[in-house]
Amino acid sequence: MMSKKIYIIRHGQTDYNLKGIVQGSGVDSSLNDRGREQAHNFFHHYKDVAFDKIYTSALKRTSESVEDFLVKGILSESLTGLNEISWGAKEGQRITPEEDAYYHWMLNQWQLGQTNERIEGGESPDDVSKRQEVALKHILNNRMESTVLVCMHGRAMRILLCKLLNYPLRCMDMFEHENLCLYLVEGTGSSFSIRKYNDTTHLKEIHKSDDSRLIQAITP
């Protein structure tokens, strides 16, 4: 099987991120000004990479995060299998201290290996892993695509990295993430290695924008 480079990024910041409101797969929010700036700076840093294709989830905050690449005419495809985990009844709600305690209790269950547990009305990591199988097979099996960009979501990204690296899902929290961070993985369909881990170098540089204004990238 041919070698592939997969650039995996989390979407840029949204107002829901900023305000501590749960999004998940049921909230289709847009990037805020900071998120668009993060997306611009990622594009500036990686615009010369010869991406064969771009994959996004079906939620607009991912397609908005790669919009500059799409304007260049790079082929893209949205896959529902890359959508964020569903947080069920918690979606669209601000995280209170009580909700935060419940959330961390659930994370602890997952870390103990109980990855079939789900928040009320939502998905479990096992559920997400199962729906990612079709999307991942679709991405990996295309022999014409050796370098691809995948834009998705924090929890879903952690689960996908476990699948690519053959780690049990209980290990998913080892993959830290920030808005518009990058994981670069490289390998074949059966064996991948991480080349860049939660990299945000592109967000810490000063770039010159297309209209000749200097923009200071803001880190998450």
Secondary structure as GFF3:
##gff-version 3
##sequence-region A 1 220
A	DSSP	beta_strand	4	10	.	.	.	ID=ss1
A	DSSP	alpha_helix	15	19	.	.	.	ID=ss2
A	DSSP	three_ten_helix	24	26	.	.	.	ID=ss3
A	DSSP	alpha_helix	33	46	.	.	.	ID=ss4
A	DSSP	beta_strand	53	56	.	.	.	ID=ss5
A	DSSP	alpha_helix	60	65	.	.	.	ID=ss6
A	DSSP	alpha_helix	67	71	.	.	.	ID=ss7
A	DSSP	beta_strand	76	78	.	.	.	ID=ss8
A	DSSP	three_ten_helix	80	82	.	.	.	ID=ss9
A	DSSP	three_ten_helix	88	90	.	.	.	ID=ss10
A	DSSP	alpha_helix	97	111	.	.	.	ID=ss11
A	DSSP	alpha_helix	125	140	.	.	.	ID=ss12
A	DSSP	beta_strand	147	152	.	.	.	ID=ss13
A	DSSP	alpha_helix	154	165	.	.	.	ID=ss14
A	DSSP	three_ten_helix	169	174	.	.	.	ID=ss15
A	DSSP	beta_strand	182	187	.	.	.	ID=ss16
A	DSSP	beta_strand	192	199	.	.	.	ID=ss17
A	DSSP	three_ten_helix	201	203	.	.	.	ID=ss18
A	DSSP	beta_strand	206	208	.	.	.	ID=ss19
A	DSSP	beta_strand	214	216	.	.	.	ID=ss20
###
